């Protein structure tokens, strides 16, 4: 599976057979706010959301964004992968 960055739609996406899995974001100044992750029914439990979160956080790191994970999935991913905690905007915690 390949994660595609779609900046015009402000999301990272994985095209599946009949649907699209996404992680959406907003950029405000030097911050990237992850707002929503969705994996279509029938595709859960296959690691798709993890691929999206990793690609999104790697993008944040490559572009020196501070991360605000409003999306519970992205926040949980950071908690499970502490190597991304340094990206968190001051005042945000995932613990």
GIJOUR-V683495 format. One record per residue. N is the residue number from 1. RES is the residue in three letters. PHI is phi in radians with two decimals (* if undefined). OMEGA is omega in radians with two decimals (NA if undefined). D_FIRST is the distance of its C-alpha to the first C-alpha in Angstrom with 2 decimals. Layout:
BEGIN
n=N res=RES phi=PHI omega=OMEGA d_first=D_FIRST
n=N res=RES phi=PHI omega=OMEGA d_first=D_FIRST
END
This chain:
BEGIN
n=1 res=UNK phi=* omega=-3.10 d_first=0.00
n=2 res=UNK phi=-2.02 omega=3.06 d_first=3.77
n=3 res=UNK phi=-1.51 omega=3.13 d_first=6.70
n=4 res=UNK phi=-1.99 omega=3.05 d_first=9.65
n=5 res=UNK phi=-1.48 omega=3.12 d_first=13.13
n=6 res=UNK phi=-2.07 omega=-3.05 d_first=15.51
n=7 res=UNK phi=-1.06 omega=3.11 d_first=18.87
n=8 res=UNK phi=-1.14 omega=3.11 d_first=20.91
n=9 res=UNK phi=-1.82 omega=-3.14 d_first=19.53
n=10 res=UNK phi=0.94 omega=-3.14 d_first=19.50
n=11 res=UNK phi=-2.77 omega=2.94 d_first=16.03
n=12 res=UNK phi=-1.88 omega=-3.03 d_first=12.49
n=13 res=UNK phi=-2.43 omega=2.96 d_first=10.12
n=14 res=UNK phi=-2.20 omega=3.11 d_first=6.84
n=15 res=UNK phi=-1.40 omega=3.11 d_first=8.06
n=16 res=UNK phi=-1.86 omega=-3.08 d_first=8.38
n=17 res=UNK phi=-0.91 omega=-3.04 d_first=11.07
n=18 res=UNK phi=-2.19 omega=-3.06 d_first=13.97
n=19 res=UNK phi=-2.68 omega=3.14 d_first=13.18
n=20 res=UNK phi=-2.26 omega=3.02 d_first=11.52
n=21 res=UNK phi=-1.65 omega=-3.02 d_first=10.85
n=22 res=UNK phi=-2.46 omega=2.83 d_first=12.75
n=23 res=UNK phi=-2.20 omega=-3.10 d_first=14.70
n=24 res=UNK phi=-1.74 omega=-3.12 d_first=17.90
n=25 res=UNK phi=-2.61 omega=2.97 d_first=20.47
n=26 res=UNK phi=-2.29 omega=3.05 d_first=23.90
n=27 res=UNK phi=-1.93 omega=3.11 d_first=25.44
n=28 res=UNK phi=-2.26 omega=-3.11 d_first=29.12
n=29 res=UNK phi=1.08 omega=-3.13 d_first=30.80
n=30 res=UNK phi=-1.70 omega=-3.11 d_first=29.29
n=31 res=UNK phi=-1.99 omega=2.98 d_first=27.40
n=32 res=UNK phi=-2.06 omega=-3.08 d_first=23.95
n=33 res=UNK phi=-1.88 omega=3.09 d_first=24.09
n=34 res=UNK phi=-1.50 omega=-2.96 d_first=20.97
n=35 res=UNK phi=-1.81 omega=-3.00 d_first=22.15
n=36 res=UNK phi=-2.86 omega=2.98 d_first=19.67
n=37 res=UNK phi=-2.20 omega=-3.13 d_first=16.33
n=38 res=UNK phi=-2.45 omega=3.03 d_first=15.54
n=39 res=UNK phi=-2.05 omega=-3.10 d_first=13.20
n=40 res=UNK phi=-1.02 omega=3.10 d_first=14.60
n=41 res=UNK phi=-0.96 omega=-3.14 d_first=16.88
n=42 res=UNK phi=1.67 omega=3.13 d_first=15.65
n=43 res=UNK phi=-2.03 omega=-3.14 d_first=12.19
n=44 res=UNK phi=-1.18 omega=3.06 d_first=13.91
n=45 res=UNK phi=1.36 omega=-3.12 d_first=14.07
n=46 res=UNK phi=-1.93 omega=3.13 d_first=10.59
n=47 res=UNK phi=1.45 omega=-3.09 d_first=9.97
n=48 res=UNK phi=-1.17 omega=3.14 d_first=8.13
n=49 res=UNK phi=-1.09 omega=3.10 d_first=11.29
n=50 res=UNK phi=-1.12 omega=3.09 d_first=11.55
n=51 res=UNK phi=-1.07 omega=3.12 d_first=8.49
n=52 res=UNK phi=-1.12 omega=-3.11 d_first=10.16
n=53 res=UNK phi=-1.09 omega=3.14 d_first=13.53
n=54 res=UNK phi=-1.08 omega=3.14 d_first=13.02
n=55 res=UNK phi=-1.09 omega=-3.13 d_first=11.92
n=56 res=UNK phi=-1.14 omega=-3.13 d_first=14.81
n=57 res=UNK phi=-1.25 omega=3.06 d_first=17.23
n=58 res=UNK phi=-1.12 omega=3.07 d_first=16.57
n=59 res=UNK phi=-1.08 omega=3.12 d_first=17.31
n=60 res=UNK phi=-1.03 omega=-3.14 d_first=20.40
n=61 res=UNK phi=-1.12 omega=-3.11 d_first=21.56
n=62 res=UNK phi=-1.07 omega=-3.08 d_first=21.19
n=63 res=UNK phi=-1.90 omega=3.07 d_first=23.24
n=64 res=UNK phi=0.99 omega=3.06 d_first=25.75
n=65 res=UNK phi=-1.50 omega=2.94 d_first=25.24
n=66 res=UNK phi=-1.56 omega=-3.00 d_first=26.76
n=67 res=UNK phi=-1.74 omega=3.02 d_first=24.51
n=68 res=UNK phi=-2.12 omega=-3.07 d_first=25.84
n=69 res=UNK phi=-1.52 omega=3.05 d_first=23.50
n=70 res=UNK phi=-1.24 omega=3.08 d_first=25.04
n=71 res=UNK phi=-1.14 omega=-3.12 d_first=21.90
n=72 res=UNK phi=-1.05 omega=-3.13 d_first=22.56
n=73 res=UNK phi=-1.16 omega=-3.13 d_first=18.98
n=74 res=UNK phi=-1.12 omega=3.08 d_first=18.74
n=75 res=UNK phi=-1.05 omega=3.11 d_first=22.27
n=76 res=UNK phi=-1.15 omega=3.11 d_first=21.50
n=77 res=UNK phi=-1.11 omega=3.11 d_first=18.58
n=78 res=UNK phi=-1.09 omega=3.12 d_first=21.12
n=79 res=UNK phi=-1.08 omega=-3.14 d_first=23.65
n=80 res=UNK phi=-1.38 omega=-3.12 d_first=21.50
n=81 res=UNK phi=-2.23 omega=-3.02 d_first=20.56
n=82 res=UNK phi=-1.07 omega=3.08 d_first=23.95
n=83 res=UNK phi=-1.11 omega=3.11 d_first=22.97
n=84 res=UNK phi=-1.76 omega=-3.09 d_first=22.07
n=85 res=UNK phi=-1.06 omega=3.14 d_first=25.45
n=86 res=UNK phi=-1.15 omega=3.13 d_first=27.15
n=87 res=UNK phi=-1.43 omega=-3.04 d_first=25.27
n=88 res=UNK phi=-1.06 omega=3.02 d_first=26.91
n=89 res=UNK phi=-1.08 omega=3.10 d_first=29.52
n=90 res=UNK phi=-0.91 omega=3.14 d_first=32.96
n=91 res=UNK phi=1.71 omega=3.09 d_first=33.91
n=92 res=UNK phi=-1.66 omega=3.11 d_first=30.46
n=93 res=UNK phi=-2.31 omega=3.07 d_first=29.96
n=94 res=UNK phi=-2.03 omega=-3.14 d_first=27.27
n=95 res=UNK phi=-1.49 omega=NA d_first=29.66
END
